[in-house]
Amino acid sequence: MAKINYKDKWMNFKSSANENWIRVKEFSIKHWTRFYEIAIANQNTNIRKYLMLYFAWIGFLLFVSFSYLVEKNPFSLLVPFNLFALPLHETRTLTKVYVSDGEQNIFPSDRLVYLQDSIKDDIRTLLAEIGRPPYFSNLAQVKDKIASSKLKRLPNLSIALVSIWVQNNGKQIILDFSSREIEREMGKYRFPKSSYDISEDGEEQQEQSSIESYYSAPSNFIDEKTIKEIESKKFTVLGLVIDCIEETLFAQYPNLEKIIFKIDGRSVESQGLYIHFVEPRTRETK
């Protein structure tokens, strides 16, 4: 087997590299000299050729720069309107959604809501909006009415909404809720604690609710007084949610005359937590 002479191979490679470098150098000097003559407007050259080369290089550099800035393939920039995203058209609708302070008042607010052509889907969306934090709303129109109120997020009953029936050409709507999902949602809800003072005769007197501390969902043990207070607040908050649903739907659908609430597919007859679901809501009684 013949021995490979690496020294001769290296010398041949070095010689070839030197020759190629000399050719590149001569080519660069030759063309740079021609470009320089065009740039200084030599009488022997055509100025339009310089302008063509100048703007061609500027266009190429801008093309490469934009492809780097937008982090896209340079060839994809050749597609029209693919450099920057076009502004999106606002598809949401300004809708009247009612919010509450979590105590006893509800207030109208303007909010951008994505509504579709289906009334059932829109009702679910509106119920979900009622359960969103109230700072998503535009409250400028009612600012004077709620200056001393602390708005609070309400429970999201769209999770518990099982079925929707629209009857009489939209004049009557029946909403069927799941009691299990309502109780689950109310169990996650954080109720504000009430502070108590001891009077001179030793009796506790309830003061204004404190919004700075809240009850969490019961974990192991809560005393009887706390349980009673939480149940009372559940009753109040659930009534506020129903009031907000009523006012929001009546404001959204001018032809709506009556809203009927059901629990687990049945009309409510009990006088407990679901007493707010018993009586139908009509526009005439508002």
Solvent accessible surface area in square Angstrom, and as a share of the most:
residue,aa,sasa,rsa
1,M,236,1.05
2,A,90,0.70
3,K,194,0.82
4,I,84,0.43
5,N,78,0.40
6,Y,157,0.60
7,K,150,0.64
8,D,74,0.38
9,K,123,0.52
10,W,145,0.51
11,M,104,0.46
12,N,102,0.52
13,F,126,0.52
14,K,99,0.42
15,S,57,0.37
16,S,54,0.35
17,A,43,0.33
18,N,78,0.40
19,E,91,0.41
20,N,74,0.38
21,W,161,0.57
22,I,91,0.46
23,R,159,0.58
24,V,83,0.48
25,K,105,0.44
26,E,109,0.49
27,F,125,0.52
28,S,56,0.36
29,I,99,0.50
30,K,125,0.53
31,H,73,0.33
32,W,160,0.56
33,T,61,0.36
34,R,110,0.40
35,F,59,0.25
36,Y,114,0.43
37,E,56,0.25
38,I,8,0.04
39,A,45,0.35
40,I,96,0.49
41,A,57,0.44
42,N,50,0.26
43,Q,172,0.76
44,N,139,0.71
45,T,42,0.24
46,N,76,0.39
47,I,85,0.43
48,R,176,0.64
49,K,81,0.34
50,Y,45,0.17
51,L,78,0.39
52,M,122,0.55
53,L,52,0.26
54,Y,97,0.37
55,F,130,0.54
56,A,58,0.45
57,W,150,0.53
58,I,68,0.34
59,G,37,0.36
60,F,113,0.47
61,L,97,0.48
62,L,99,0.49
63,F,62,0.26
64,V,66,0.38
65,S,53,0.34
66,F,74,0.31
67,S,8,0.05
68,Y,173,0.66
69,L,128,0.64
70,V,31,0.18
71,E,154,0.69
72,K,82,0.35
73,N,92,0.47
74,P,53,0.33
75,F,154,0.64
76,S,32,0.21
77,L,27,0.13
78,L,126,0.63
79,V,84,0.48
80,P,102,0.64
81,F,164,0.69
82,N,47,0.24
83,L,53,0.26
84,F,126,0.52
85,A,102,0.79
86,L,112,0.56
87,P,127,0.80
88,L,174,0.86
89,H,158,0.71
90,E,88,0.40
91,T,88,0.51
92,R,113,0.41
93,T,67,0.39
94,L,116,0.58
95,T,6,0.03
96,K,71,0.30
97,V,0,0.00
98,Y,36,0.14
99,V,3,0.02
100,S,0,0.00
101,D,15,0.08
102,G,6,0.06
103,E,66,0.29
104,Q,145,0.64
105,N,58,0.30
106,I,47,0.24
107,F,17,0.07
108,P,38,0.24
109,S,3,0.02
110,D,16,0.08
111,R,7,0.02
112,L,69,0.34
113,V,1,0.00
114,Y,121,0.46
115,L,32,0.16
116,Q,89,0.40
117,D,156,0.81
118,S,47,0.30
119,I,53,0.27
120,K,93,0.40
121,D,61,0.32
122,D,12,0.06
123,I,0,0.00
124,R,88,0.32
125,T,36,0.21
126,L,0,0.00
127,L,2,0.01
128,A,33,0.26
129,E,15,0.07
130,I,3,0.02
131,G,4,0.03
132,R,86,0.31
133,P,34,0.21
134,P,12,0.08
135,Y,163,0.62
136,F,99,0.41
137,S,17,0.11
138,N,81,0.42
139,L,37,0.18
140,A,72,0.56
141,Q,131,0.58
142,V,11,0.06
143,K,145,0.61
144,D,116,0.60
145,K,137,0.58
146,I,17,0.09
147,A,87,0.68
148,S,111,0.71
149,S,27,0.17
150,K,124,0.53
151,L,42,0.21
152,K,35,0.15
153,R,96,0.35
154,L,2,0.01
155,P,0,0.00
156,N,28,0.14
157,L,2,0.01
158,S,20,0.13
159,I,96,0.49
160,A,1,0.01
161,L,8,0.04
162,V,82,0.47
163,S,34,0.22
164,I,10,0.05
165,W,105,0.37
166,V,49,0.28
167,Q,70,0.31
168,N,99,0.51
169,N,153,0.78
170,G,15,0.15
171,K,93,0.39
172,Q,31,0.14
173,I,1,0.00
174,I,16,0.08
175,L,0,0.00
176,D,10,0.05
177,F,0,0.00
178,S,21,0.13
179,S,24,0.15
180,R,172,0.63
181,E,44,0.20
182,I,0,0.00
183,E,97,0.44
184,R,136,0.50
185,E,11,0.05
186,M,2,0.01
187,G,25,0.24
188,K,128,0.54
189,Y,11,0.04
190,R,124,0.45
191,F,4,0.02
192,P,5,0.03
193,K,81,0.34
194,S,10,0.07
195,S,47,0.31
196,Y,78,0.30
197,D,71,0.37
198,I,116,0.59
199,S,28,0.18
200,E,186,0.83
201,D,107,0.56
202,G,50,0.48
203,E,112,0.50
204,E,85,0.38
205,Q,106,0.47
206,Q,113,0.50
207,E,82,0.37
208,Q,161,0.72
209,S,28,0.18
210,S,39,0.25
211,I,69,0.35
212,E,161,0.72
213,S,50,0.32
214,Y,54,0.21
215,Y,26,0.10
216,S,73,0.47
217,A,56,0.44
218,P,88,0.55
219,S,103,0.66
220,N,149,0.77
221,F,171,0.71
222,I,38,0.19
223,D,67,0.35
224,E,130,0.58
225,K,98,0.42
226,T,20,0.12
227,I,84,0.43
228,K,135,0.57
229,E,18,0.08
230,I,10,0.05
231,E,86,0.38
232,S,65,0.42
233,K,25,0.11
234,K,37,0.16
235,F,79,0.33
236,T,53,0.31
237,V,3,0.01
238,L,0,0.00
239,G,6,0.05
240,L,10,0.05
241,V,2,0.01
242,I,0,0.00
243,D,45,0.23
244,C,0,0.00
245,I,1,0.01
246,E,15,0.07
247,E,39,0.18
248,T,0,0.00
249,L,0,0.00
250,F,5,0.02
251,A,52,0.40
252,Q,52,0.23
253,Y,37,0.14
254,P,109,0.69
255,N,109,0.56
256,L,0,0.00
257,E,77,0.35
258,K,67,0.29
259,I,0,0.00
260,I,35,0.18
261,F,4,0.02
262,K,41,0.17
263,I,19,0.10
264,D,83,0.43
265,G,42,0.41
266,R,188,0.68
267,S,70,0.45
268,V,16,0.09
269,E,147,0.66
270,S,62,0.40
271,Q,129,0.57
272,G,40,0.39
273,L,44,0.22
274,Y,30,0.11
275,I,59,0.30
276,H,40,0.18
277,F,1,0.01
278,V,42,0.24
279,E,120,0.54
280,P,54,0.34
281,R,42,0.15
282,T,31,0.18
283,R,79,0.29
284,E,136,0.61
285,T,110,0.64
286,K,112,0.47
